[in-house]
Amino acid sequence: MRKFFTLLLPAFFLVSFISADLKPVDADNAVSFAIKNFGINTNGEFKGLKGVIKWDNANPAASVFNVTVDANTINTGIDMRDDHLRDEDYFNVKKYPVISFVSTAVTAGNITGNLTIKGTTKQVSFPFTVTPSNGSYLFEGSFTINRRDFGIGSSSMSLGNNVTVTLKVQAK
């Protein structure tokens, strides 16, 4: 029996280093976006990043991303615009306080999952990179969505439909 535990203990530690349950760090620009407004890029970010990332470096297909941001934290640098974006026509943060992403497939360089904004869920897929750093990982990637697919705003001559979302998520 002692021999069994002697063999089991190193295997347990090896598995714990291969697969890690991580918490995303809510840092500046972890979740940022850009959209054309009057032909000029308007940038912003969301805060309140929470969730669990189960990263398996040896087998990325076994990894899981289940994260949210607080829709009320939208910040474009202009308070009046941010307040307008929180209203019913855009993010309707009173009714839909979180934006969520849950992965459905992960490979070494690509992630696919369900993005839910304002009660509407759409599948997104995008390339990403993983960089290990002092016991944590930096996950980076970006994708483009059509804001109108999620009921964010209406038709507009001045506001573009395509929004580029950029992720730079440190997870420990």
C-alpha positions, 0 to 999 in steps of 0.5 A: 500500500505504501508503494501505491501512495509513493507512485500516486503522489508524484502523479498527482503533482504532475497533473496539478501542474498540467491542468490549472484552475485559474481566476482572471485578474480584473485589470485595465484593458483586460476587456477592451473594444473599438467601434467607429463613431463618425468615422473615428475609432472610439475605444472603451473597456469593461471591468468586473472580470470574473469567472473560472478558466480551467487551462490544460497546457498539455491538452488545450481541448480539455480547457474551459473558459467561463467568464463574465464582465459587468456591463455597467462598467462600460467606460469610453472616457466620456461619462455622458456617452457611457450613461447613454450606453447603459440605457435600454437602447444599448446595453440595458444594464438594469435588465442585463447586468453581465456579459458572459462568455462560455467556451465550447471548444478550445485548441492550442490556438483557437477558442470557440464559445457562446457570447451572451450580451443583452440576453442574446447568445451568439457563437464566436470563434477567434485565435488566441495566444497563451503566455505563461508568466510566474505561475500565471498565464496571459491569454490574448486574442481579439474578435469582431462582432456586429453590435446589432446582432446583439440588439445593441443600438439601432441603425445609425449613419454615424455609429459603425456596426462592427465592434472589435473586442480585444482580450488581454486577460491575466489569470492566476 
